[in-house]
Amino acid sequence: MAAKRMDLNKRTFLVLSGSSNPLGQTLALQLCSRLAPGSVALILDDDQEKLAALELLKPDTVQLKTGKLDEHHSNGVELMEQALKQAEDTVFERSIIVHNEGLAATEVLMEPQLSQDWTAYVQQQLYAPVALNQHWLQSKQLTDVEKLAINVTSSLLVRPLIHSGLLCSCKRARDMYFRAMASEESRHNVHVLSYAPGLLDSHQTQYDVNGNVITPESLVASPQLLQMPRVQPLQATLKLINILEEISFVSGHDVDYYDTYVL
């Protein structure tokens, strides 16, 4: 597949799933600021407070809508359909979906957990994003519209994180899904990018929900990764935009923030 660049200044239907983790708010604001007038942005999350904060920062030229996901994130398809129906008179030049679901890797230790907790986690991290993505691909209103899917991932799809085997497994499964989608949908003008934003500055020593003191040094099994500079959400977001608009990317490939320091 050939390398591709994208001018984001197009009339776009944007879906961002996941705005409550450290990267989500910045992703929403920076992407919306670059879309052409007449664009529609749908922000999905299960945290109503974070969604309300975004509503206060609505960009002037983009119609911003928010949708609260239920406990299992099973209503994302319904929320997307509602947003598309309300914009049925708009002719979009492109559609972008950004999968940014999940919390920071050091926020919750997933093991040990009850079996129902594991099932619920996989539903949120894997099944729901795939279902939402498939509906986006097959939407009649977006037929013949150029599409870009961005999977926000991390090096955990290839590097183990102690106490987070389930998180690493879901990252790996999502990566393969998006790689396969890139191959299958390339003839339909669909492009795919999996982007790892680096070790964020928010990964600090803290107590998790189980009362454990956790540090990146005790969890990350890669000394080389720990030597990398910490990344602010704005840096990671600007790097993603730079990759899309200037550096270029190959559909289906993984790109890490640390691949290059050019901003």
ABEGO torsion letter per residue (X at the ends): XBBBBBBABBBBBBBBBGAABAAAAAAAAAAAAABBBGBBBBBBBABAAAAAAAAAABBAABBBBBBBBBAAGAAAAAAAAAAAAAAAABBBABBBBBBABEBBAAABBAOBBBAAAAAAAAAAAAAAAAAAAAAAAABAAABGBBBBBBBBBBAAAABBBBGAAAAAAAAAAAAAAAAAAAAAAAAAGBBBBBBBAEBBAABBBBBBAAGBBBBAAAABABAAAAABBBBBAAAAAAAAAAAAAAAEBBBGBBBBAAABABX
